[in-house]
Amino acid sequence: MNRAEELDIMLRIAREAADIVARVYATEFSVDYKGPKDPVTDADRRANALVVAQLAKEFGPVPVVAEESDESAFAGWTSSPRAFFVDPLDGTLEFVARNGDFVVMIGLAERGRPVAGVVVAPAFGTAWIGAEGLGAFEIAATGKKTPIRVSEVAELSAARALVSRSHPSQRLLGIIEALGVGQVTARGSAGLKAAEIAAGRADVYLQPGHAGKRWDTCAPEAIVEAAGGRCTDASGELIDYSGPELANVRGFVATNGKLHDAVLARARG
């Protein structure tokens, strides 16, 4: 199976999960909490189960590191040459708030680096895909598939920055002020923010400190880099998806590439 075929299968599975999420979204669903500001719904659980089962069916014994799975289900993933990272509902807070900013994400990493990613937005019907060597694409609800590329913005004063709608912090707001960007927009879902970077509609996405888990960044990173952008942690190091850490404790930065070093320099300062 070549990379394009793998990406097609990942997209099909993500769309099936997105259909589940959309159906739950249309109901009066209940909300449980795994911790403070950490909700989980039936949409998370059902989408998780579908994606895990379908990936196993299509790809065999490749570990599936998924948010709503018990860690025992993907034991040994750190020693595997390949692993999927799945967020069945990225932006559950936004799902609960019913503002549309949530997605299904499937990322594939090989030897610790993201090589393919799929992001599907159930509320909008839009999908974004990208893979090493294939480029990145935006697929409209109509099915129209358009190649996407990061912007050419090279000055921070002209940059458009995206920040978390649900997880802002004083540290983040201070860094954004120090960057001196021309525009700041709050959006939910790491996947949607990364898609905006990949499509050239924004230039910087920064989350210092804790930036979720590996399943929050694998697919977004694959798509941004396939579109010509750059992703690192907030210290400028590449994120190692071969473990052993699941949490993105050193943050996440995605840019169009041209602005990356300047963003890191001011973020450190």
JORARA-V118238 format. One record per pair of residues at least 4 apart in sequence whose C-alpha atoms are under 6 Angstrom apart, sorted by sequence separation. I is the first residue (numbers start at 1). J is the second residue. D is the distance in whole Angstrom. If there is no record, write none. Layout:
i: <I;I>
j: <J;J>
d: <D;D>
This chain:
i: <34;42;43;44;51;55;56;94;109;121;131;139;140;164;207;212;214;217;225;232;233;263;33;94;109;121;130;139;196;197;224;225;232;255;33;108;109;120;130;139;196;197;232;32;33;94;108;120;129;138;32;108;119;129;138;31;65;107;119;128;137;31;64;107;118;128;137;63;91;106;118;127;136;137;90;106;117;127;136;90;105;117;126;63;89;105;116;126;89;104;116;126;88;104;115;125;234;103;115;233;234;87;103;233;234;24;64;65;66;86;233;234;63;64;65;66;67;86;232;233;62;85;165;232;21;85;159;162;164;165;231;84;100;157;159;160;161;162;163;164;165;231;84;157;158;160;162;164;230;83;156;157;230;83;194;198;208;229;82;229;230;82;229;81;191;198;17;81;214;213;213;212;213;212;211;210;210;48;209;211;47;209;210;211;160;161;209;160;161;162;208;44;159;161;207;44;207;206;150;205;149;150;151;205;149;150;204;148;149;204;203;203;150;149;150;150;101;102;136;136;135;136;135;175;130;132;131;130;91;90;22;118;117;18;114;154;117;151;154;116;117;150;11;115;114;107;107;106;87;112;113;86;112;85;112;78;78>
j: <38;46;47;48;55;59;60;98;113;125;135;143;144;168;211;216;218;221;229;236;237;267;38;99;114;126;135;144;201;202;229;230;237;260;39;114;115;126;136;145;202;203;238;39;40;101;115;127;136;145;40;116;127;137;146;40;74;116;128;137;146;41;74;117;128;138;147;74;102;117;129;138;147;148;102;118;129;139;148;103;118;130;139;77;103;119;130;140;104;119;131;141;104;120;131;141;250;120;132;250;251;105;121;251;252;43;83;84;85;105;252;253;83;84;85;86;87;106;252;253;83;106;186;253;43;107;181;184;186;187;253;107;123;180;182;183;184;185;186;187;188;254;108;181;182;184;186;188;254;108;181;182;255;109;220;224;234;255;109;256;257;110;257;110;220;227;47;111;246;246;247;247;248;248;248;248;249;88;249;251;88;250;251;252;202;203;251;203;204;205;251;88;203;205;251;89;252;253;198;253;198;199;200;254;199;200;254;199;200;255;255;256;227;227;228;229;188;189;223;226;226;227;227;267;223;226;226;226;189;189;122;219;219;122;218;258;222;256;259;222;223;256;118;222;222;218;219;219;215;240;241;215;241;215;242;242;243>
d: <6;6;6;6;6;6;5;6;5;6;6;6;5;6;6;6;6;6;5;5;5;6;6;6;4;5;6;6;5;5;5;5;5;6;4;6;5;6;4;4;5;5;5;6;6;6;6;4;6;6;5;5;6;5;5;6;6;6;5;6;5;5;6;4;6;5;4;5;5;6;5;6;6;5;5;5;6;5;6;5;6;5;6;6;6;5;6;5;5;6;4;5;5;5;5;5;6;5;5;6;5;5;4;5;5;6;6;6;6;6;4;6;5;5;5;4;6;5;6;6;6;6;5;5;5;5;5;6;5;5;6;6;5;6;5;5;5;5;5;6;5;4;5;5;5;6;6;6;6;6;5;5;6;5;5;5;6;6;6;4;5;4;5;6;5;5;5;5;6;5;4;6;5;6;5;6;4;5;6;5;5;5;5;6;5;6;5;5;5;5;4;6;6;6;5;5;5;5;5;6;6;6;4;5;5;4;6;5;6;4;5;5;6;5;6;6;5;6;6;5;5;5;6;6;4;6;6;5;5;6;6;6;4;5;6;5;5;6;6;5;6;5;6;6;5;5;4;6;5;5;6;5;4;5;4;5;5>
